[in-house]
Amino acid sequence: RGALSDYGPHYFTPYRRILSRVPLYPAVGNHDYANQMSGERHGRLRFEEAYRLVHRKPAYYSFDAGPVHFISLDTNQAFHIDAAAPYGPGSAQDVWLRTDLAASSAPWKIIFTHVPIHASEDHGDHEALRRWLEPLLKEHRVQVVFSGHDHIYERTKPIEGTVFVTVGTGGAGLHPKRDRPDDPRFVARVAAHGFLRAELEGDDLRLRFLDKDGRMRDTSVIRR
């Protein structure tokens, strides 16, 4: 539920080897707001007194690394988290995002969120997120959106120039993989614990999804 006491056993201990040598840039999730069982006041307290204290990041932010402009967004109101940052046209997050995208001249633009924009699971108001974000993604030529939340790995074909990848496979119970041949958006689905490795070289972003046994279950190349 995002309590400060959770961070020792569930964050610093299991990730201590990674955190000692690799910078970590989070995207705030529903559990960081104490999930749906909490009200707006309690959720914001958890965010301020735990998440921000540990990560020292606001609900949405951006940074540059090499040729990439990264943007972390708060999409948790799509999962009915009242304490999360509002999104949609005219919201403070929307105004910030438009300004941020317009100011970047980076050749690569990558957004990461918690609640995904495209998903096969009914685990959030994805339609509302699509109505808000897709015009901006197309206008500013955002190549990739990475997300979590759904406990499965999914990758779409390019949709108006953007590929959407969900990697919610870090350890919680998996959602079943559903065969939906009538949904042409998705070109890969894997119901297995694992992680996504992304390597950028020039105009190519190479993606590899590896399961917990080290087997490569999906691979693709996104070309700028």
C-alpha positions in Angstrom: 0.0 0.0 0.0 2.9 2.4 -0.5 3.9 2.8 3.1 7.4 4.0 4.0 7.9 0.8 6.0 7.4 -1.2 2.8 10.4 0.2 1.1 13.0 -1.7 3.2 11.9 -5.3 2.6 10.2 -4.7 -0.8 12.5 -2.2 -2.5 15.9 -1.5 -1.0 16.6 -5.1 -0.1 15.7 -7.0 -3.3 17.1 -4.2 -5.6 20.2 -3.3 -3.6 22.6 -4.6 -6.2 20.9 -2.6 -9.0 20.4 0.5 -6.9 24.1 0.6 -6.0 25.2 1.1 -9.6 22.2 2.1 -11.8 20.1 5.2 -11.5 16.4 4.4 -11.3 13.6 6.6 -12.7 10.2 5.6 -11.5 6.7 6.1 -12.9 4.3 6.5 -10.0 1.7 3.6 -9.7 -1.6 3.0 -8.1 0.0 1.2 -5.1 2.2 4.3 -4.4 -1.1 6.1 -3.7 -2.2 3.2 -1.4 -4.3 1.8 -4.2 -8.1 2.1 -4.7 -9.0 1.3 -1.1 -7.8 4.7 0.1 -9.4 8.1 -0.3 -7.8 11.1 -1.9 -6.4 12.5 1.3 -4.8 9.2 2.4 -3.4 8.5 -1.0 -1.7 11.9 -1.2 -0.2 11.4 2.2 1.3 8.1 1.1 2.7 9.8 -2.0 4.3 12.7 -0.2 5.5 10.8 2.9 6.8 7.7 1.2 7.1 7.8 -2.6 8.5 11.4 -2.9 10.7 10.9 0.2 12.4 7.8 -1.3 12.5 8.7 -5.0 12.7 12.5 -4.8 10.5 12.8 -7.9 7.2 14.5 -8.6 4.2 12.7 -10.1 5.4 13.6 -13.6 8.8 14.8 -14.9 11.2 14.5 -17.8 15.0 14.2 -18.4 17.4 13.7 -21.2 19.9 10.9 -21.5 22.1 10.9 -24.7 19.8 11.3 -27.7 16.6 10.5 -25.8 14.1 12.7 -24.1 12.3 10.6 -21.4 9.0 11.6 -19.9 7.3 9.9 -16.9 3.6 10.5 -16.7 1.0 9.9 -14.0 -1.9 7.9 -15.6 -3.3 6.5 -12.4 -6.6 8.4 -12.4 -7.5 6.1 -15.3 -7.6 3.4 -12.6 -9.8 5.5 -10.4 -7.0 6.7 -8.0 -8.5 10.0 -6.7 -5.1 11.2 -5.3 -3.3 10.9 -8.7 -2.5 13.9 -10.9 -5.4 14.8 -13.2 -4.9 14.3 -16.9 -6.7 15.2 -20.0 -7.0 18.5 -22.0 -6.6 21.6 -19.8 -5.2 19.7 -16.8 -1.9 20.9 -15.2 -0.3 17.7 -16.4 -1.5 18.3 -19.9 -0.2 21.9 -20.0 3.1 20.7 -18.7 3.4 17.8 -21.2 2.6 20.0 -24.2 5.2 22.6 -23.1 7.8 19.9 -22.4 7.3 18.1 -25.7 7.4 21.3 -27.7 10.7 22.3 -26.1 12.6 19.1 -26.9 14.6 18.7 -30.0 15.9 15.2 -29.1 15.7 12.7 -32.0 14.2 10.1 -29.7 11.2 10.7 -27.4 10.1 7.9 -25.0 7.3 8.1 -22.5 6.8 5.8 -19.6 3.6 5.4 -17.5 2.1 3.0 -15.0 -1.5 2.4 -16.4 -1.0 1.6 -20.1 -2.6 3.5 -23.0 -3.3 0.3 -25.1 -4.1 -2.9 -23.3 -6.0 -6.2 -23.8 -6.9 -6.2 -20.1 -9.9 -4.2 -18.7 -7.7 -2.8 -16.0 -8.2 1.0 -16.4 -9.9 3.6 -18.5 -7.6 3.1 -21.5 -10.0 4.9 -23.9 -9.8 8.1 -21.9 -6.0 7.9 -22.0 -5.9 7.3 -25.7 -8.2 10.3 -26.4 -5.8 12.5 -24.4 -2.4 11.2 -25.4 -2.5 9.8 -29.0 -2.8 13.2 -30.7 0.2 14.5 -28.8 2.2 11.4 -29.5 1.6 11.7 -33.2 2.2 15.5 -33.3 5.6 15.2 -31.5 6.6 11.8 -33.0 7.0 9.9 -29.8 8.5 6.5 -30.8 7.7 4.4 -27.8 5.4 4.3 -24.7 6.4 1.8 -22.0 3.9 0.9 -19.2 3.3 -1.6 -16.4 0.1 -2.2 -14.3 -1.2 -5.2 -16.3 0.6 -8.3 -15.2 1.6 -9.5 -18.7 3.9 -8.5 -21.5 2.3 -7.0 -24.6 3.7 -5.1 -27.6 1.6 -3.4 -30.3 2.4 -2.7 -33.9 3.1 1.0 -34.6 -0.1 3.0 -34.0 0.1 6.4 -35.7 3.9 6.0 -35.5 4.1 4.9 -31.8 4.8 1.5 -30.4 3.2 0.7 -27.0 4.8 -1.9 -24.8 3.4 -3.2 -21.4 5.9 -4.9 -19.1 4.0 -5.8 -15.9 5.9 -9.0 -15.3 8.1 -8.1 -12.4 6.8 -10.6 -9.8 3.1 -10.3 -9.0 0.6 -12.9 -10.0 0.3 -13.0 -13.8 -2.9 -12.1 -15.8 -3.8 -14.9 -18.2 -2.9 -14.4 -21.8 -6.1 -14.0 -23.8 -6.3 -15.0 -27.5 -8.1 -12.1 -29.2 -7.6 -12.6 -32.9 -10.0 -9.8 -33.6 -7.7 -7.2 -32.0 -5.1 -6.3 -34.6 -3.2 -3.9 -32.3 -1.1 -6.5 -30.6 1.8 -8.4 -32.3 3.2 -10.0 -29.1 1.8 -11.3 -25.8 3.7 -13.3 -23.2 2.3 -14.4 -19.8 5.6 -15.0 -18.0 7.6 -13.2 -15.4 10.6 -11.4 -16.9 12.0 -8.0 -18.0 12.5 -6.0 -21.1 15.9 -5.0 -22.2 16.1 -1.9 -24.5 19.3 -1.0 -26.4 19.6 2.1 -28.5 22.1 2.4 -31.3 21.8 5.2 -33.8 18.4 5.0 -35.5 17.5 1.6 -34.0 16.0 0.7 -30.7 16.3 -3.0 -30.1 13.8 -4.6 -27.6 14.2 -8.1 -26.1 11.8 -9.6 -23.5 13.6 -12.2 -21.4 11.7 -14.5 -19.0 12.9 -15.4 -15.5 14.8 -18.4 -16.9 16.8 -16.2 -19.4 14.9 -17.3 -22.5 14.1 -14.6 -25.1 10.4 -14.6 -25.7 10.0 -11.6 -27.9 12.3 -9.4 -30.0 11.8 -6.4 -32.2 13.5 -3.3 -33.6 12.0 0.1 -33.7 13.5 2.3 -36.3 13.4 6.1 -35.9 
